[in-house]
Amino acid sequence: MSQPRHIAPGATYLITRRALRRHLLFRPDAAMTQLLVYALAVSARRYSIEVHALCAMSSHLHLVVTDPNGALPRFLQFFHRIVALGTKVLRKWEGPVWDHEATSVVRLLTHAAVVEKIAYVLANPVAAGLVRHARDWPGAKVDVSEIGCGELRAARPSAYFDPENPQWPEQVTLPLTLPPVVQDGVEGFRRAVAAELTWHEAQAHAGIHRQGLRFLGAKRASKISPYERATSFEVLRGRNPTFAIGRDQGGAWRVAAAAVRAFRASYRAALERWRAGIRTAVFPAGTWWMRIFHGVSVADVVPTTT
């Protein structure tokens, strides 16, 4: 059985979802970029999700978002569904679009974690040897300078979205908000992300040079067949963390890990009582599935970590 997911209103997350068997279905051509931005904007508006960073790689998607109202599972379900359906039409693809592994949802607990993970997301095309700089990636993405002040725009794609259906507007705009950990010093935050991104790019450049390789280039990346599969080495079924605290955060990791263990222990105890027919069992704050689908009682106090 999978571990219970702690959903806390106001939490910020790194979200990763991969295409089936690493097929390049999200190749960064104009039609796919339009589809992804449109689907994200519609989904984020529907569930009041705040989007901070985005990078759509050919075989997977990365997002950094904040969930003000504790609606993340609903958002992910809706967003991934319409991306899959639109991709099937656009690519003339039969069968599943998404990998069978669960979506990776990593809660970002500190300012450092948010900085590091946003830079990691933006640096993905460089780390993969596709373009020399993050800004050169032709797919759906966010630039550092846009965080907190920019926006993504898209017209309704002709593939899948019915123009007669009012839930699919003709044009959508997605504002790129600042993460809530940025209380002040907006420019300092962007500089920190830019510095971390520069570090990632330098590491990638050194690795490419060491191996005697060249970057693929934006033009070639946007024309590769979407039916091919990524061939780079990737560890399968590795550890899937539930939280990140960033580097040099002292004992914060131990505190966060203890909170996770406490939440899971409390959840399991409440679930055992519920299965035994004790409907007065109280689940820990952050319980989502049992609250939504079974109406269980949930504690009022929200733990500080996930």
Secondary structure as UniProt FT lines:
FT   TURN            9..10
FT   STRAND          11..19
FT   HELIX           20..22
FT   TURN            25..26
FT   HELIX           30..47
FT   STRAND          50..56
FT   STRAND          60..67
FT   TURN            68..69
FT   HELIX           72..91
FT   STRAND          104..108
FT   HELIX           111..127
FT   TURN            128..129
FT   HELIX           134..136
FT   HELIX           144..146
FT   TURN            147..149
FT   STRAND          151..155
FT   TURN            163..164
FT   TURN            166..167
FT   STRAND          171..176
FT   TURN            180..181
FT   HELIX           186..210
FT   TURN            211..212
FT   HELIX           218..221
FT   TURN            222..223
FT   TURN            226..227
FT   STRAND          243..244
FT   TURN            250..251
FT   HELIX           252..275
FT   TURN            276..277
FT   TURN            279..280
FT   STRAND          282..283
FT   TURN            285..286
FT   HELIX           289..294
FT   STRAND          297..298
//
